[in-house]
Amino acid sequence: MANLIRWEPFRESRQMHDMLDRFMDQAMWPDSRFGGGRMGRLALDVSTTDEEFIIRADIPGLKPEDLDISVSGDTLTIQAESHAETVDEETTYLLRERRFSSFSRSITLPERVEADKAEAKFADGVLTLTLPKSEEVKPKRINVSPN
């Protein structure tokens, strides 16, 4: 018996677009340190509850003071710069592959947040942001009283 597969007219074009993006990323910046091969891209996990947004990002090799996080309206921006280690003149490298660069990532959240109540934690190379949703966008419960 044959299986039916739903036809999506743009599936192939999306796949081709993704393949071309990957090809160009690897051709232009093969040694990118952040974002799985995309220069300047930081991979994020964004989850939500009724009360807040939780954003997680793997940022290995940086310190909390290297990070700059800001919220403007419903846009979150994470920026960082990794600095080269200082070495004395007696050090001679036989191989040096670790890259030192900067990145920036901005995302638009689906709802406004209360930036003054946001929390940022950085442990073991993982940044975790907790952004409470604005009171005006949180669901409100309306009680019905019997007549």
Buried (B, 14 or more C-beta within 10 A) or exposed (E): EEEEEEEEEEEEEEEEEEEEEEEEBEEEBEEBBBBEBBBEBBEBEBEBEEEBBBBBBBBEEBEEEBBEBEBEEBEBEBBBEBEEEEEEEEEEEEEEEEEEBEBEBEBEBEEBBBBEEBEBEBEEEEBBBBBBBBEEEEEEEEEEEEE
